[in-house]
Amino acid sequence: MDSAVQTFLALSDQIERVREDFPYSFNLLDAVHETGHSRILCDLLNLHRHGHYPILESFLALCRAHNPNFPMQIDRPQIAPEVANIDILIEDTTYAIINENKANDAIDQPAQLGRYIQFVRNRRTLNKGGYTDAQIFVIYLPSGDWKDPSDESWLGEKEKFAPRYLKLSYEKDLLDWMKLGLLPAIPPTEEQLQMSLKIYIDHWEGRTKTCQKEKP
């Protein structure tokens, strides 16, 4: 679990030093770019021991709760950030999941999702024959539920992938998942991971409260 914990602790150490002289609501993660959010989520999903990926398993269960077409089995997963500009690519022997992260509400690039789908179709790593359309899934991760991918981003693939598409917002879906699913399941012996996740939850709770105050 070293990678995920180190990602958080590098920032949490700075937070503790600043808090002594800055007694206000403050979280350094508020300045994290979308690539940083992708790396945090990627590191969490990669946590494993003895071939067991508890957080990936929990994440896939969350996906299936919203869309039962999503896969659940875990065989030989590979989870990596920034694969051909895909924010997070989850691959296993029988499926690939494209995760497009819009945590900071960046605009959709022309043909963005369409290009990612085409890349995964031709990718031959765990699945040597390449992934069929039925094995490719797309998750869109905006900050709030109001944002959807543009039609231009889909490059004509929207209708075909509708059964294997899912939107999970950070401010609702992922925040609830982290607070109610992940955090209570972390054993007491994993103090560093608990602290790291609490810092990240605090960041999103702060962002959610700010957004609610800004609504007319």
C-alpha positions as CSV (number, residue, x, y, z in Angstrom):
1,M,0.0,0.0,0.0
2,D,3.1,2.2,0.0
3,S,2.3,4.2,-3.2
4,A,-1.2,5.3,-2.2
5,V,-0.2,6.2,1.3
6,Q,2.9,8.1,0.2
7,T,0.8,10.1,-2.2
8,F,-1.4,11.3,0.6
9,L,1.3,11.6,3.3
10,A,3.4,13.9,1.2
11,L,0.6,16.4,1.3
12,S,-0.7,15.6,4.8
13,D,2.7,16.3,6.4
14,Q,2.6,19.8,4.8
15,I,-0.9,20.3,6.1
16,E,0.1,19.5,9.7
17,R,3.0,22.0,9.6
18,V,0.8,24.7,8.2
19,R,-2.1,24.2,10.7
20,E,0.0,25.4,13.6
21,D,0.1,28.9,12.2
22,F,-3.1,28.8,10.0
23,P,-6.1,27.8,12.2
24,Y,-8.6,28.1,9.4
25,S,-10.4,25.5,7.2
26,F,-7.6,24.5,4.9
27,N,-6.7,21.5,2.8
28,L,-3.8,21.5,0.4
29,L,-5.7,19.1,-1.8
30,D,-7.9,22.0,-2.9
31,A,-5.1,22.9,-5.3
32,V,-4.8,19.5,-6.8
33,H,-5.2,19.3,-10.6
34,E,-7.3,16.6,-12.3
35,T,-4.2,14.6,-13.0
36,G,-3.7,14.5,-9.2
37,H,-7.2,13.3,-8.5
38,S,-6.7,10.6,-11.2
39,R,-3.4,9.5,-9.5
40,I,-5.1,9.3,-6.0
41,L,-8.0,7.2,-7.3
42,C,-5.6,5.0,-9.3
43,D,-3.4,4.4,-6.3
44,L,-6.4,3.5,-4.2
45,L,-7.7,1.0,-6.8
46,N,-4.3,-0.6,-7.0
47,L,-4.0,-1.5,-3.3
48,H,-3.7,-5.2,-3.0
49,R,-2.4,-8.0,-0.9
50,H,-2.0,-11.7,-1.9
51,G,-3.9,-11.1,-5.1
52,H,-6.8,-9.5,-3.4
53,Y,-7.9,-6.0,-4.5
54,P,-10.4,-4.9,-1.9
55,I,-10.9,-1.3,-3.1
56,L,-11.1,-2.2,-6.7
57,E,-13.7,-4.8,-5.7
58,S,-15.6,-2.2,-3.8
59,F,-15.4,0.2,-6.7
60,L,-16.7,-2.4,-9.2
61,A,-19.6,-3.1,-6.8
62,L,-20.4,0.6,-6.8
63,C,-20.4,0.6,-10.6
64,R,-22.7,-2.4,-10.7
65,A,-25.1,-0.8,-8.2
66,H,-25.6,2.0,-10.7
67,N,-25.3,-0.1,-13.9
68,P,-25.6,-3.9,-13.6
69,N,-24.0,-4.4,-17.0
70,F,-20.6,-3.5,-15.5
71,P,-18.2,-6.4,-14.7
72,M,-17.5,-7.7,-11.2
73,Q,-14.9,-10.4,-11.6
74,I,-11.2,-9.7,-10.9
75,D,-8.6,-11.9,-12.4
76,R,-5.3,-10.2,-13.3
77,P,-6.1,-6.4,-13.1
78,Q,-3.9,-3.7,-14.4
79,I,-4.8,-0.2,-13.3
80,A,-2.7,2.7,-14.7
81,P,-3.1,6.5,-15.1
82,E,-2.5,8.4,-18.3
83,V,-2.5,5.5,-20.8
84,A,-2.7,7.2,-24.2
85,N,-4.2,10.2,-22.3
86,I,-6.9,8.0,-20.7
87,D,-7.0,9.3,-17.1
88,I,-7.4,5.9,-15.6
89,L,-7.5,2.6,-17.5
90,I,-8.6,-0.5,-15.7
91,E,-7.9,-3.7,-17.6
92,D,-8.5,-7.3,-16.9
93,T,-8.5,-10.4,-19.1
94,T,-12.2,-10.0,-20.2
95,Y,-12.8,-6.2,-19.9
96,A,-11.4,-2.7,-20.0
97,I,-12.8,0.3,-18.3
98,I,-12.0,3.8,-19.5
99,N,-12.2,6.4,-16.7
100,E,-12.5,10.0,-17.8
101,N,-11.8,12.3,-14.9
102,K,-13.4,15.7,-14.8
103,A,-12.9,16.4,-11.1
104,N,-12.1,20.1,-11.9
105,D,-14.7,20.4,-14.6
106,A,-12.3,20.6,-17.6
107,I,-14.1,20.9,-20.9
108,D,-14.4,17.8,-23.1
109,Q,-12.0,17.7,-26.0
110,P,-13.3,16.9,-29.5
111,A,-13.6,13.2,-30.1
112,Q,-12.0,12.5,-26.7
113,L,-14.1,9.4,-25.6
114,G,-14.3,8.2,-29.2
115,R,-10.5,8.2,-29.5
116,Y,-10.1,6.4,-26.2
117,I,-12.6,3.7,-27.3
118,Q,-10.7,3.2,-30.5
119,F,-7.4,2.9,-28.7
120,V,-8.8,0.2,-26.3
121,R,-10.3,-1.7,-29.2
122,N,-6.8,-2.1,-30.7
123,R,-5.0,-2.7,-27.4
124,R,-3.5,-6.2,-27.0
125,T,-2.0,-6.6,-23.5
126,L,-4.0,-8.8,-21.1
127,N,-6.5,-9.6,-23.9
128,K,-4.3,-10.7,-26.8
129,G,-7.1,-10.6,-29.3
130,G,-8.1,-7.1,-28.4
131,Y,-11.2,-6.0,-26.6
132,T,-14.6,-6.2,-28.3
133,D,-17.1,-3.4,-27.9
134,A,-19.0,-5.6,-25.5
135,Q,-15.9,-5.7,-23.3
136,I,-15.3,-2.0,-23.2
137,F,-16.9,0.2,-20.5
138,V,-16.8,4.0,-20.0
139,I,-17.0,5.9,-16.7
140,Y,-17.3,9.7,-16.6
141,L,-16.2,11.3,-13.3
142,P,-17.3,14.9,-13.1
143,S,-17.2,17.0,-9.9
144,G,-21.0,17.2,-9.8
145,D,-24.0,15.5,-11.4
146,W,-24.7,18.5,-13.7
147,K,-21.9,17.7,-16.2
148,D,-22.2,15.1,-19.0
149,P,-19.8,14.3,-21.9
150,S,-20.5,16.3,-25.0
151,D,-21.9,14.6,-28.1
152,E,-18.7,15.7,-29.9
153,S,-16.6,13.8,-27.4
154,W,-18.3,10.5,-28.2
155,L,-17.4,10.7,-31.9
156,G,-20.6,8.8,-32.8
157,E,-20.1,6.1,-30.2
158,K,-22.7,7.4,-27.6
159,E,-25.6,5.1,-28.5
160,K,-23.5,2.0,-29.0
161,F,-21.9,2.4,-25.5
162,A,-24.9,3.6,-23.6
163,P,-25.5,0.2,-22.0
164,R,-21.8,0.2,-20.8
165,Y,-21.6,3.8,-19.7
166,L,-21.8,5.2,-16.2
167,K,-21.5,8.7,-14.7
168,L,-20.2,8.9,-11.1
169,S,-19.9,12.3,-9.6
170,Y,-17.2,13.1,-7.0
171,E,-19.5,15.3,-4.9
172,K,-22.2,12.6,-4.5
173,D,-21.3,9.1,-5.7
174,L,-17.6,8.9,-4.9
175,L,-17.8,11.0,-1.7
176,D,-20.6,8.7,-0.3
177,W,-18.6,5.6,-1.4
178,M,-15.4,6.8,0.4
179,K,-17.3,7.9,3.5
180,L,-19.8,5.0,3.9
181,G,-18.0,2.2,2.0
182,L,-14.3,2.5,2.1
183,L,-13.5,4.3,5.4
184,P,-15.5,2.0,7.7
185,A,-13.9,-1.0,6.0
186,I,-10.3,0.0,6.6
187,P,-8.9,-2.0,9.5
188,P,-7.6,-0.1,12.5
189,T,-4.1,-1.3,11.7
190,E,-4.0,0.8,8.6
191,E,-3.8,4.1,10.4
192,Q,-1.9,5.9,7.6
193,L,-4.4,4.9,5.0
194,Q,-7.3,5.9,7.2
195,M,-5.7,9.4,7.8
196,S,-5.0,9.8,4.1
197,L,-8.6,8.9,3.1
198,K,-10.0,11.2,5.7
199,I,-8.0,14.1,4.3
200,Y,-9.3,13.4,0.8
201,I,-12.9,13.1,2.1
202,D,-12.4,16.4,3.9
203,H,-11.3,18.0,0.6
204,W,-14.5,16.9,-1.2
205,E,-16.8,17.8,1.7
206,G,-15.3,21.2,1.6
207,R,-15.8,21.5,-2.2
208,T,-19.3,20.3,-1.9
209,K,-20.2,22.9,0.8
210,T,-18.6,25.6,-1.3
211,C,-20.6,24.7,-4.4
212,Q,-23.9,24.6,-2.3
213,K,-23.2,28.1,-1.0
214,E,-22.6,29.4,-4.5
215,K,-25.9,28.1,-5.8
216,P,-28.6,30.8,-6.2
